[in-house]
């Protein structure tokens, strides 16, 4: 009994120390609420699963182009396309997925159906009933493909930029539970690593010096890392999208594929499988560009997108 008390005190002190360290090191200190959104550019709408942040550029009378962002980077990922297409007369819509940017972090399953429901609800809220051009950047390709499969009458063309699709993956140990994920992200530097790794999407990251700092903004809001973990978990158990790609590719709608030749994460060689599933697709390889060719070579990518849109009214 004389040994039990100091052992319990040590355990308590260790637990208290770990809790204090967690609170000090945890970057997620703010709630995503109306106060946090004050002064944020764009608009907000409450949809079925929570508040969604979105921005619209260009005239109300322009043809609608929707830009779907990547796995974790918010809607600002589409800057060059958003700004220049809007300036050139298109009505361009971009939005933050749930769990990212300035949108809510609902405690739900973050699967493709959630993001498809979010996009459908957003279009409905804006009164956009006509078919739209859907552009999927990176993981956004998986979302727009699912949307086109579920709502084929709402999509008149597809644009893929260095696309990433759901092909199934085994979850590493640190992603299998919220507790393990928190430990990894807070104590093992996972939060900072995720921000710093955004640089590797560029061939020349030095030309985008603010990129990591922009990504860190969303990391201060509670629920961000758990939303990303839940997205990975949903991907791990979801069916391979190859069947869905073939089904969507059987449509007569036009498809444009843009790919950076120096993309190391998603090599351009993977375009062969996509073109086989979508035989009407046109591939535009982009030199001196990695995973984000629309940002590294906007003078190549934006005109290619506009030529495609003009050719398929």
C-alpha positions as CSV (number, residue, x, y, z in Angstrom):
1,X,0.0,0.0,0.0
2,X,2.9,2.4,0.7
3,X,4.1,1.9,-2.9
4,X,0.7,2.3,-4.4
5,X,0.3,6.0,-3.5
6,X,3.5,7.2,-5.2
7,X,2.7,5.0,-8.2
8,X,-0.7,6.6,-8.5
9,X,0.7,10.0,-8.1
10,X,3.2,9.4,-10.8
11,X,0.5,8.1,-13.1
12,X,-1.7,11.1,-12.4
13,X,1.2,13.5,-12.9
14,X,2.1,11.9,-16.1
15,X,-1.4,12.0,-17.4
16,X,-1.8,15.7,-16.3
17,X,1.5,16.5,-18.0
18,X,0.5,14.8,-21.2
19,X,-2.8,16.7,-21.2
20,X,-1.2,20.0,-20.6
21,X,1.4,19.3,-23.4
22,X,-1.5,18.3,-25.7
23,X,-3.3,21.5,-25.1
24,X,-0.2,23.6,-25.6
25,X,0.9,21.9,-28.7
26,X,-2.5,21.4,-30.3
27,X,-3.0,24.0,-33.1
28,X,-6.8,23.5,-33.2
29,X,-7.8,26.1,-30.7
30,X,-10.6,27.9,-32.4
31,X,-14.2,27.0,-33.2
32,X,-15.5,27.3,-36.8
33,X,-18.4,29.7,-36.2
34,X,-19.9,33.0,-37.3
35,X,-17.3,34.9,-35.4
36,X,-14.4,33.1,-37.1
37,X,-15.9,33.9,-40.5
38,X,-16.1,37.6,-40.0
39,X,-14.4,39.4,-42.9
40,X,-13.8,36.2,-44.9
41,X,-14.3,36.8,-48.7
42,X,-17.3,34.9,-50.3
43,X,-20.6,33.8,-49.0
44,X,-22.0,31.2,-46.6
45,X,-25.1,29.0,-46.9
46,X,-26.5,26.4,-44.5
47,X,-27.0,23.1,-46.3
48,X,-28.3,19.7,-45.0
49,X,-25.0,18.8,-43.4
50,X,-23.8,22.2,-42.3
51,X,-22.6,25.7,-43.3
52,X,-20.7,25.8,-46.6
53,X,-18.4,28.6,-47.7
54,X,-18.4,29.4,-51.4
55,X,-17.3,32.1,-53.9
56,X,-18.7,33.1,-57.2
57,X,-16.9,35.1,-60.0
58,X,-18.1,36.3,-63.3
59,X,-21.5,37.5,-64.6
60,X,-24.8,35.8,-63.6
61,X,-25.5,35.2,-67.3
62,X,-22.2,33.3,-67.9
63,X,-22.0,29.6,-68.4
64,X,-21.5,27.9,-65.1
65,X,-18.2,26.2,-64.3
66,X,-17.7,24.6,-60.9
67,X,-14.3,24.1,-59.5
68,X,-13.8,21.2,-57.0
69,X,-10.7,21.4,-54.9
70,X,-8.2,18.7,-53.7
71,X,-8.2,16.4,-50.7
72,X,-7.3,18.9,-48.0
73,X,-6.4,22.2,-49.6
74,X,-9.4,24.6,-49.5
75,X,-11.0,26.3,-52.5
76,X,-8.2,28.8,-53.0
77,X,-6.4,26.0,-54.7
78,X,-8.3,27.0,-57.9
79,X,-7.1,30.7,-57.8
80,X,-5.9,31.0,-61.4
81,X,-8.9,29.3,-63.0
82,X,-11.4,31.0,-60.7
83,X,-10.1,34.5,-61.3
84,X,-9.4,34.3,-65.1
85,X,-12.5,32.3,-66.1
86,X,-14.6,34.8,-64.1
87,X,-12.9,37.7,-65.8
88,X,-13.5,36.1,-69.2
89,X,-17.3,35.9,-68.7
90,X,-17.9,32.5,-67.2
91,X,-19.9,32.2,-64.0
92,X,-17.4,30.3,-61.8
93,X,-18.3,28.7,-58.5
94,X,-15.9,27.2,-56.0
95,X,-16.5,26.0,-52.4
96,X,-14.8,24.6,-49.4
97,X,-15.6,20.9,-48.7
98,X,-16.9,20.1,-45.2
99,X,-14.0,19.9,-42.9
100,X,-11.8,22.3,-44.9
101,X,-11.4,26.0,-45.2
102,X,-14.3,28.0,-43.8
103,X,-17.0,25.4,-44.1
104,X,-18.4,23.4,-41.1
105,X,-16.7,20.3,-39.6
106,X,-19.7,18.0,-39.0
107,X,-19.3,14.8,-37.1
108,X,-20.3,12.5,-39.9
109,X,-18.9,10.1,-42.5
110,X,-16.7,12.0,-45.0
111,X,-17.3,9.9,-48.1
112,X,-17.9,10.9,-51.7
113,X,-21.7,10.9,-51.1
114,X,-21.3,13.7,-48.5
115,X,-19.4,15.9,-50.9
116,X,-21.8,15.1,-53.7
117,X,-24.7,16.0,-51.5
118,X,-22.9,19.2,-50.5
119,X,-22.4,20.2,-54.2
120,X,-25.9,19.4,-55.2
121,X,-27.3,21.4,-52.2
122,X,-25.1,24.3,-53.1
123,X,-26.3,24.4,-56.7
124,X,-29.9,24.2,-55.6
125,X,-29.4,27.0,-53.1
126,X,-28.0,29.2,-55.9
127,X,-30.8,28.3,-58.3
128,X,-28.5,26.6,-60.8
129,X,-30.6,24.1,-62.6
130,X,-28.9,23.9,-65.9
131,X,-26.1,21.4,-66.5
132,X,-22.7,22.7,-65.5
133,X,-19.0,22.1,-66.4
134,X,-17.4,20.3,-63.5
135,X,-13.6,20.7,-63.0
136,X,-12.0,18.3,-60.5
137,X,-8.5,19.2,-59.2
138,X,-6.6,16.2,-57.7
139,X,-9.0,14.4,-55.3
140,X,-11.8,16.7,-56.7
141,X,-11.8,14.4,-59.7
142,X,-13.1,11.6,-57.5
143,X,-15.9,13.9,-56.3
144,X,-17.0,15.2,-59.7
145,X,-17.0,11.7,-61.1
146,X,-19.3,10.5,-58.3
147,X,-21.5,13.6,-58.9
148,X,-21.7,12.9,-62.6
149,X,-22.6,9.3,-61.9
150,X,-25.3,10.3,-59.4
151,X,-26.6,13.4,-61.2
152,X,-25.8,12.8,-64.9
153,X,-28.3,15.4,-66.1
154,X,-26.6,18.1,-64.1
155,X,-23.2,17.8,-65.8
156,X,-22.5,18.8,-69.4
157,X,-18.7,18.4,-69.4
158,X,-15.9,17.2,-67.2
159,X,-12.4,18.7,-66.6
160,X,-9.8,16.7,-64.8
161,X,-6.6,18.3,-63.6
162,X,-4.0,15.8,-62.3
163,X,-6.9,13.6,-61.1
164,X,-6.8,11.3,-58.1
165,X,-9.5,8.7,-57.9
166,X,-10.6,6.3,-55.2
167,X,-8.7,3.1,-55.8
168,X,-8.8,1.8,-52.2
169,X,-6.0,2.0,-49.7
170,X,-5.0,0.4,-46.4
171,X,-5.2,2.8,-43.5
172,X,-1.9,3.1,-41.6
173,X,-2.1,2.5,-37.8
174,X,-2.1,6.2,-36.9
175,X,-5.3,6.8,-38.9
176,X,-7.4,4.0,-37.5
177,X,-8.7,5.8,-34.5
178,X,-9.2,9.5,-33.5
179,X,-7.0,9.0,-30.5
180,X,-4.0,7.6,-32.4
181,X,-4.5,10.3,-35.1
182,X,-4.5,13.1,-32.5
183,X,-1.3,11.7,-31.0
184,X,0.4,11.5,-34.3
185,X,-0.7,14.9,-35.5
186,X,0.0,16.8,-32.3
187,X,3.0,15.0,-30.7
188,X,4.7,13.5,-33.7
189,X,4.5,16.6,-35.9
190,X,1.9,15.4,-38.3
191,X,0.1,18.7,-38.5
192,X,3.2,20.6,-39.5
193,X,4.3,17.9,-41.9
194,X,0.9,18.0,-43.6
195,X,1.3,21.8,-44.2
196,X,5.0,21.6,-45.2
197,X,4.3,18.7,-47.7
198,X,2.0,21.0,-49.7
199,X,5.2,22.4,-51.3
200,X,6.0,19.2,-53.0
201,X,3.0,19.7,-55.4
202,X,5.1,22.2,-57.2
203,X,8.2,21.8,-59.4
204,X,9.3,25.2,-58.1
205,X,7.9,25.7,-54.6
206,X,10.0,28.8,-54.1
207,X,7.7,30.6,-56.6
208,X,4.8,30.1,-54.1
209,X,6.3,31.3,-50.8
210,X,3.0,31.8,-49.1
211,X,1.6,28.4,-49.9
212,X,2.3,26.7,-46.6
213,X,1.2,29.6,-44.5
214,X,-2.2,29.7,-46.4
215,X,-2.7,26.0,-45.6
216,X,-2.0,26.5,-41.9
217,X,-4.9,28.9,-41.5
218,X,-7.5,26.1,-41.5
219,X,-5.4,24.0,-39.1
220,X,-6.3,26.2,-36.2
221,X,-9.9,25.2,-36.3
222,X,-11.3,22.3,-34.2
223,X,-12.3,19.3,-36.2
224,X,-10.1,19.8,-39.2
225,X,-7.7,16.9,-38.7
226,X,-10.5,14.6,-37.7
227,X,-12.4,15.5,-40.9
228,X,-9.3,14.6,-42.9
229,X,-8.9,11.3,-41.0
230,X,-12.6,10.4,-41.6
231,X,-12.2,11.2,-45.3
232,X,-9.2,8.8,-45.5
233,X,-11.2,6.1,-43.6
234,X,-14.1,6.5,-46.0
235,X,-11.8,6.1,-49.0
236,X,-10.3,3.0,-47.5
237,X,-13.6,1.1,-47.4
238,X,-15.2,2.6,-50.5
239,X,-15.3,0.6,-53.7
240,X,-12.7,1.2,-56.4
241,X,-13.9,3.9,-58.8
242,X,-12.8,2.1,-62.0
243,X,-16.3,0.8,-62.6
244,X,-17.8,4.2,-62.0
245,X,-15.3,5.8,-64.4
246,X,-16.3,3.4,-67.1
247,X,-19.9,4.2,-66.6
248,X,-19.4,8.0,-66.6
249,X,-17.0,7.6,-69.6
250,X,-19.7,5.9,-71.6
251,X,-21.6,9.2,-71.8
252,X,-21.3,11.4,-74.8
253,X,-20.3,14.4,-72.7
254,X,-16.9,16.0,-73.5
255,X,-14.0,15.4,-71.2
256,X,-10.7,17.4,-70.9
257,X,-7.7,16.0,-69.0
258,X,-4.9,18.3,-68.0
259,X,-1.7,16.8,-66.4
260,X,1.6,18.1,-65.2
261,X,4.4,16.2,-66.8
262,X,6.5,16.5,-63.6
263,X,3.8,15.3,-61.2
264,X,5.7,12.8,-59.0
265,X,2.7,12.0,-56.7
266,X,0.3,11.2,-59.5
267,X,2.5,10.4,-62.6
268,X,1.2,11.3,-66.0
269,X,1.6,7.7,-67.0
270,X,-1.6,7.1,-65.0
271,X,-3.5,9.0,-67.6
272,X,-3.6,6.0,-69.9
273,X,-6.1,4.2,-67.6
274,X,-8.3,7.3,-67.5
275,X,-8.2,7.7,-71.3
276,X,-9.1,4.1,-71.7
277,X,-12.2,4.5,-69.4
278,X,-13.1,7.8,-71.2
279,X,-12.3,7.3,-74.9
280,X,-13.7,10.8,-75.8
281,X,-11.3,12.5,-73.4
282,X,-8.6,14.9,-74.7
283,X,-5.3,14.9,-72.9
284,X,-3.3,18.2,-72.5
285,X,0.2,17.5,-71.0
286,X,1.8,20.5,-69.3
287,X,5.5,20.9,-69.3
288,X,7.4,22.3,-66.2
289,X,4.5,21.6,-63.9
290,X,3.9,19.2,-61.1
291,X,0.6,18.3,-59.4
292,X,-0.9,21.8,-59.8
293,X,-0.3,22.8,-63.4
294,X,-3.0,25.4,-63.4
295,X,-1.0,27.4,-60.8
296,X,2.5,26.7,-62.2
297,X,1.6,27.2,-65.9
298,X,-1.7,29.2,-65.9
299,X,-0.9,30.7,-69.3
300,X,-1.1,27.2,-70.7
301,X,-3.8,25.6,-68.7
302,X,-6.4,28.4,-68.6
303,X,-6.4,28.9,-72.4
304,X,-6.7,25.2,-72.9
305,X,-9.7,25.1,-70.6
306,X,-11.3,28.0,-72.3
307,X,-10.8,26.5,-75.8
308,X,-12.4,23.3,-74.5
309,X,-15.4,25.1,-73.0
310,X,-15.9,27.2,-76.2
311,X,-15.7,24.0,-78.4
312,X,-18.5,22.3,-76.4
313,X,-21.3,24.8,-75.7
